[in-house]
Amino acid sequence: MDIVQEFERALRKRYHVLKTELANIEHLFDAFERGVKSDAKRTSRKRLSAATRKRISLAQKARWAKSKKR
């Protein structure tokens, strides 16, 4: 092979490597954007009423007291 053909083959190989890397980077960006969007959905969680929080608190305190007795 002459130098021109070898150079062309090397360029084509490098082009395919760079194209693959670019596709991987684009995939990562897409995954990141999906993650950001899913985090936005999580902020709208249901809030517990004061009575429910109190009941949960009392139940946990009872579990702690029970474990301390042992």
C-alpha positions in Angstrom: 0.0 0.0 0.0 1.1 3.5 -0.6 1.2 6.2 2.0 -2.1 7.8 0.9 -4.1 4.6 1.3 -2.6 4.0 4.7 -3.3 7.5 5.8 -6.9 7.2 4.6 -7.4 3.9 6.4 -6.0 5.4 9.6 -8.3 8.5 9.3 -11.3 6.2 8.7 -10.4 4.2 11.8 -10.0 7.3 13.9 -13.3 8.6 12.5 -15.2 5.5 13.7 -13.6 5.6 17.1 -14.6 9.3 17.6 -18.1 8.6 16.3 -18.5 5.8 18.8 -17.2 8.0 21.7 -19.6 10.8 20.6 -22.6 8.3 20.7 -21.6 7.2 24.2 -21.4 10.8 25.4 -24.8 11.6 23.9 -26.2 8.5 25.6 -24.8 9.7 29.0 -26.4 13.2 28.4 -29.7 11.6 27.7 -29.5 9.4 30.8 -28.5 12.5 32.9 -31.5 14.5 31.6 -33.9 11.6 32.4 -32.4 11.5 35.9 -33.0 15.2 36.4 -36.5 14.9 35.2 -37.3 12.0 37.5 -35.8 14.0 40.4 -38.3 16.8 39.6 -41.2 14.4 40.0 -40.0 13.3 43.4 -40.4 16.8 44.9 -44.1 16.5 44.8 -44.4 13.9 47.5 -47.4 13.6 49.7 -47.1 15.2 53.1 -48.0 13.5 56.3 -50.5 15.1 58.6 -49.4 16.1 62.1 -51.4 13.3 63.6 -49.8 10.7 61.4 -46.3 12.0 62.2 -47.2 11.9 65.9 -48.4 8.3 65.7 -45.2 7.2 63.8 -43.1 9.0 66.4 -44.8 7.3 69.3 -44.5 3.9 67.6 -40.8 4.4 67.0 -40.3 5.5 70.6 -42.1 2.4 71.8 -39.8 0.2 69.7 -36.7 1.9 71.1 -38.0 1.5 74.7 -38.7 -2.2 74.0 -35.2 -2.7 72.6 -33.6 -1.0 75.7 -35.4 -3.4 78.0 -33.7 -6.4 76.5 
